[in-house]
């Protein structure tokens, strides 16, 4: 039986320079795309974590609705005017306009906004309470001891469950609750000298608003 040598392989012509460049560009894009997506998601996460943003652009689903059902224990050892500061529950947010501030000692913007909270607490007819979010109790007491305690009540949200129910994006956040227990306004991010006038107006508007039940019935 005779044998024949295998035919020599045909030479492969190199791809044109334009095709090679297109392939390299496509490869780079495939590598960079996941990084770009990750960077965008990380940026969004940081904005929400730090409490940035315009409250008018991120409306709360709670606006116009009753406050969530919650009961939070007091911050152990915290006193005001020589008396223990009580905890916070849903029933405490009725009977008058209440400002609810979500804060923590580890939150830098919370420290920045604290002078505004002290200013609000000094206004006649204003009741300001706090929800202390995932904080170390000793650090929370030291924070208020150094900067002053504007809160008539402080509920400790160690698990963060209450903050979720309130729809908190990132601290600090501040809510205005009407006398009927309805959420009237939400401030995302710290109170500042620049936005205090608008916030005080929201508090005044809540004080003048009709109860939600009467408004729903046309009264």
Secondary structure, 3 states (H helix, E strand, C coil): CCCCCCCCCCCCCCCCHHHHHHHHHHHHHHHHHHHHHHHHHHHHHHHHHCCCCCCCCCCCCCCCCECCCCEEEECCCCEECCEECECEEHHHHCCCCEEEEEECCCCHHHHHHHHHHHHHHCCCCCEEEEEEECCCHHHHHHHHHHHCCCCCEEEEECCCHHHHHCCCCCCCEEEEECCCCEEEEEEECCCCCCCHHHHHHHHHHHHHCCCHHHHHCCC
